[in-house]
Amino acid sequence: MNEEIMYHIGLLTGLRAKYAILPGDPGRVPKIAQYLDEPEEVGFNREFRTWSGYLNGERVLVTSTGIGGPSASIAVEELIRLGVDTFVRVGTCGGMNEKVCAGDVVIATGAIRMEGTSREYLPIEFPAVADFGLVRDLADGAKALGLRYHTGVVQSKDSFYGQHSPESMPNGVELLRKWDAWIAGGCLASEMEAAAIFAVAAAREVRAAALFHVVWNQIRRDRLGDHSESHDTDRAIRTAVEGLKITVQRDKNDNK
């Protein structure tokens, strides 16, 4: 059978895998892969950098998605064609709830669809939610590592500066109104890819979850004077790997 090369991620269909970890930043890919067995780089095209490795004897791909829903959805679509049916996004976020501190890990149970990509997959009434089993495994991974974590809803947006400088936007009144609504509803954090990944996963009938390293929290800054920042993503990375390790072993046990 002739192998096909995936147009965007640049990988051959012969590189089969069931599991993938999805950072946004290509520079974070080897940092994640170092926690896998037999890590090696297998592709780098555009923003899509991929390393391969193993957890509990199963191949895991680590593929960067770049920034935002459009490129993240492309990565997921093409990885599905390589056989991947389980996705864990690991990224960064800004906190939106007073209990969420810089350096914490946030595990998304669902995402507010304040972006455009998911609307080309599912009507807006369809919720963007994570796979329950993956969320459970990621939470168990964080517990096993003794890390401070939170589970709940995150906001997925398309404009970074629409969040950080809404008053400068012609649509600023609407942005601020919705921002206040998300906070009143208990939203934990803001990021840019989860809703799109969850929507693609639902449409393609695969599993997906997402977790984030909290860089800062502008709500704590404004209300509590807390200007803390944390830029070391290692805790979120280790949580993703530990949680996926649990998932791989659970899948093996279920298939016995």
C-alpha positions in Angstrom: 0.0 0.0 0.0 1.4 3.4 -0.9 1.9 5.7 2.0 0.4 9.2 2.0 2.1 12.2 3.5 -0.1 14.5 5.5 -0.1 17.9 3.8 0.3 20.1 6.9 1.9 18.0 9.6 4.3 16.4 7.2 4.0 12.8 8.5 3.6 9.6 6.6 0.5 7.5 7.2 2.8 4.6 8.0 3.6 6.3 11.3 0.8 4.7 13.2 -0.1 5.7 16.7 -3.2 5.8 19.0 -2.2 8.6 21.3 -1.1 12.2 20.9 -0.1 15.0 23.2 -0.7 18.5 21.7 1.3 21.5 22.9 1.0 24.7 21.0 4.6 25.7 20.9 7.0 23.7 18.7 9.8 24.4 21.2 7.9 22.6 23.9 7.7 19.3 21.9 11.1 17.9 22.8 10.6 19.0 26.4 7.5 16.7 26.5 9.1 13.9 24.5 11.9 13.6 27.1 9.4 12.0 29.4 8.6 9.2 26.9 10.7 6.1 26.2 12.8 6.1 23.0 12.0 9.7 22.0 12.9 10.9 18.5 11.9 13.7 16.1 9.9 12.4 13.2 8.7 15.6 11.5 8.7 19.4 11.4 6.6 21.3 8.9 5.2 24.9 9.4 4.1 25.1 13.1 3.7 21.3 13.3 6.7 19.7 15.0 6.4 16.0 15.9 8.4 13.7 18.1 7.6 10.0 18.7 8.1 8.0 21.9 6.4 5.3 24.0 4.4 5.0 27.2 3.8 1.5 28.6 4.9 0.1 25.2 2.4 2.2 23.1 3.5 4.8 20.6 2.7 8.4 21.6 3.1 11.3 19.2 3.8 14.8 20.5 2.7 17.3 17.9 2.7 21.1 18.2 -0.4 22.8 16.9 0.7 26.5 16.7 -1.7 29.1 18.1 -5.5 28.9 17.8 -8.2 26.7 16.6 -7.7 26.5 12.8 -4.2 25.0 13.0 -5.1 22.8 16.1 -8.1 21.4 14.1 -5.8 20.6 11.2 -3.3 18.8 13.4 -6.1 16.7 15.0 -7.7 15.9 11.6 -4.4 14.7 10.1 -3.3 12.8 13.2 -6.6 10.9 13.1 -5.6 9.7 9.7 -2.5 8.2 11.3 -4.7 6.2 13.7 -4.7 8.5 16.7 -7.9 8.3 18.7 -6.9 9.9 22.0 -5.7 13.5 22.3 -4.4 15.4 25.3 -3.7 19.1 24.8 -1.2 20.6 27.2 -0.8 24.4 27.0 -0.8 27.6 28.9 -3.6 29.8 30.2 -4.5 32.9 32.1 -6.5 32.4 35.3 -10.0 33.9 35.5 -11.1 32.7 39.0 -9.6 33.9 42.3 -8.8 30.4 43.4 -6.6 29.7 40.4 -3.0 30.8 41.1 0.0 31.2 38.8 1.8 27.8 38.6 -1.4 25.8 39.1 -2.7 23.2 36.7 -6.2 23.6 35.2 -7.9 20.5 33.7 -10.7 21.5 31.4 -14.1 19.7 31.7 -15.5 21.8 28.9 -14.7 25.0 26.9 -16.7 28.1 26.1 -16.8 28.3 22.3 -15.8 31.9 21.9 -13.9 31.1 18.7 -14.7 30.3 15.1 -13.3 26.9 14.2 -15.8 24.8 16.2 -18.7 26.5 14.4 -17.6 24.8 11.2 -18.0 21.4 12.9 -21.0 21.7 15.1 -23.9 24.1 15.8 -23.2 26.5 18.6 -25.7 24.8 20.8 -23.5 21.7 20.9 -21.2 21.8 24.0 -17.5 21.5 23.7 -16.7 19.0 26.4 -13.7 16.8 27.3 -13.8 13.0 27.5 -14.7 12.1 31.1 -12.2 9.2 31.3 -9.3 11.3 30.2 -10.3 14.1 32.6 -10.3 11.5 35.4 -6.9 10.1 34.4 -5.4 13.6 34.2 -6.7 14.5 37.7 -5.4 11.2 39.0 -2.0 12.0 37.4 -1.9 15.4 39.1 -2.8 13.8 42.4 -0.1 11.2 42.0 2.4 13.9 41.4 1.2 15.9 44.4 0.4 19.0 42.3 -2.2 21.7 42.9 -4.9 21.4 40.2 -8.4 22.5 39.3 -11.1 21.0 37.1 -13.8 23.0 35.3 -14.8 25.2 32.4 -12.3 27.2 30.4 -12.8 30.0 27.8 -11.4 29.4 24.3 -11.0 32.6 22.4 -9.5 33.7 19.0 -8.0 37.0 19.9 -5.3 37.2 22.6 -5.4 41.0 22.6 -9.1 41.0 22.6 -8.9 39.6 26.1 -5.9 41.7 27.3 -6.9 45.0 25.7 -10.6 44.8 25.1 -11.1 48.5 25.5 -8.9 49.1 22.4 -11.3 47.1 20.2 -14.3 48.5 18.4 -16.2 45.6 19.8 -14.8 46.2 23.3 -18.2 46.6 25.1 -19.3 43.2 23.9 -16.0 41.6 24.8 -16.2 43.0 28.4 -19.8 42.1 28.8 -19.1 38.4 27.9 -15.9 38.4 30.0 -17.9 39.3 33.0 -20.5 36.7 32.2 -17.8 33.9 31.9 -16.4 34.9 35.3 -19.8 35.0 36.9 -20.4 31.5 35.6 -17.3 30.2 37.3 -14.9 29.9 34.3 -11.5 29.0 35.5 -9.1 30.2 32.8 -8.7 31.5 29.3 -6.8 29.8 26.4 -7.2 29.4 22.6 -7.5 25.8 21.4 -9.6 23.5 23.6 -13.0 24.3 22.2 -11.8 23.5 18.6 -10.1 20.3 19.7 -13.2 19.1 21.6 -15.5 19.9 18.7 -13.3 18.0 16.2 -13.1 15.1 18.6 -16.9 15.0 18.9 -17.4 15.2 15.2 -14.8 12.5 14.4 -15.8 10.3 17.4 -12.4 10.3 19.1 -11.3 11.2 22.7 -9.9 14.5 23.7 -8.9 16.4 26.9 -6.9 19.5 27.7 -4.9 20.8 30.6 -3.0 24.0 31.2 -0.2 25.7 33.1 -1.5 28.9 34.7 0.9 31.7 33.7 -0.8 34.5 35.6 -4.3 35.6 36.8 -5.4 39.1 35.9 -8.5 38.7 38.2 -6.2 38.0 41.2 -4.0 40.9 40.1 -7.0 43.4 39.9 -8.8 42.2 43.0 -6.1 41.0 45.3 -2.9 42.7 44.1 -1.3 39.4 43.2 1.1 40.0 40.3 2.6 36.5 40.4 3.7 34.9 37.1 4.9 31.4 36.3 6.5 30.4 33.0 7.8 26.9 33.7 5.3 24.5 32.1 6.9 21.4 33.6 4.1 20.6 36.1 1.5 20.6 33.4 3.7 18.6 31.1 4.3 15.9 33.8 0.6 15.8 34.6 -0.2 15.2 30.9 2.3 12.4 30.6 1.3 10.8 33.9 -2.4 11.0 33.1 -1.9 9.6 29.6 0.2 6.8 31.1 -2.8 5.9 33.3 -5.1 6.0 30.2 -2.8 3.7 28.2 -2.7 1.2 30.9 -6.5 1.4 31.4 -7.0 0.8 27.7 -4.7 -2.2 27.9 -6.6 -3.7 30.8 -10.0 -3.0 29.1 -8.8 -4.9 25.9 -7.6 -8.0 27.7 
